[in-house]
Each structure stands twice: as C-alpha cells, then as structure tokens.
Amino acid sequence: MLEAGGYRDVDSDGNEYMDFVSSATVFNVSHLREDVIKAIKEQLNRYMVYSLVYFYAYKVHYFLGFNN
C-alpha cells in the first residue's frame, strides 16, 4: 500500500481498497484524520506513557496458576 486515507487504501497500481482489516485505532477513527492527529500531538506534548503491564500481568497470572 502506498497511501491510506479515511477508510481506503491505495496500492502501487492505483487500485483503491476499503480497509476492512485495519488496526483497532484505524477501525475506530479511520486513517489520517487531521483532528485526531492534532489531538494526539497535543496529548504527546503533555504526557505520554507506554506500558506492557497488562501483557506481563497476564503471563504472571497464568504462571502462578490463576488461570481458572
């Protein structure tokens, strides 16, 4: 894919496709919405956190035998 906008993707031959297999974020807000990009940039200037706590918590929970 060369380009994406809204719900559509464009390949190198100029063919357009509806994006039915997009990620959770794209599914909810579509590709490259300027209002969303602006809000993300504003938030990143205030505070940003990235955490795998839920990923690891699940593994620890399973390892300790709390998988019932």
C-alpha positions in Angstrom: 0.0 0.0 0.0 1.3 3.4 -0.9 -1.3 5.6 0.8 -4.2 5.4 3.2 -6.9 8.0 3.9 -10.2 7.6 5.7 -11.3 4.0 5.2 -9.5 3.4 1.9 -6.0 2.2 0.9 -4.3 2.7 -2.4 -1.8 0.3 -3.8 1.2 1.0 -6.2 -1.0 0.4 -9.3 -3.6 3.0 -8.1 -6.2 0.4 -7.1 -8.3 1.5 -4.2 -9.4 -0.8 -1.4 -11.7 -0.4 1.6 -9.7 -1.1 4.7 -11.6 -3.9 6.5 -8.6 -5.4 8.3 -7.2 -2.2 9.9 -5.9 -2.0 13.5 -8.2 -1.1 16.4 -7.3 2.6 16.2 -7.9 2.9 12.4 -11.1 0.9 12.7 -12.4 3.4 15.3 -11.3 6.7 13.8 -10.0 6.0 10.2 -6.7 6.9 8.6 -5.1 10.3 8.9 -7.9 12.4 10.3 -6.4 15.8 10.9 -8.5 16.4 14.1 -7.2 13.1 15.6 -3.6 13.8 14.6 -3.8 17.2 16.2 -5.3 15.7 19.4 -2.6 13.1 19.6 0.2 15.7 19.1 -1.3 17.9 21.8 -1.5 14.9 24.2 2.1 13.9 23.5 3.3 17.3 24.4 1.6 17.0 27.8 2.2 13.4 28.8 3.0 10.0 27.2 3.1 6.6 28.7 3.6 3.2 27.0 3.2 0.1 29.1 3.1 -3.6 28.7 1.8 -4.1 32.2 -1.4 -5.9 31.0 0.7 -8.2 28.8 3.0 -9.2 31.6 0.3 -9.3 34.3 -1.5 -11.9 32.2 1.7 -14.0 31.9 2.4 -13.8 35.6 -1.2 -14.6 36.5 -1.0 -17.7 34.3 2.4 -18.7 35.6 1.2 -18.5 39.2 -1.7 -20.8 38.3 -4.5 -18.3 38.5 -5.8 -19.3 35.0 -9.1 -20.8 36.0 
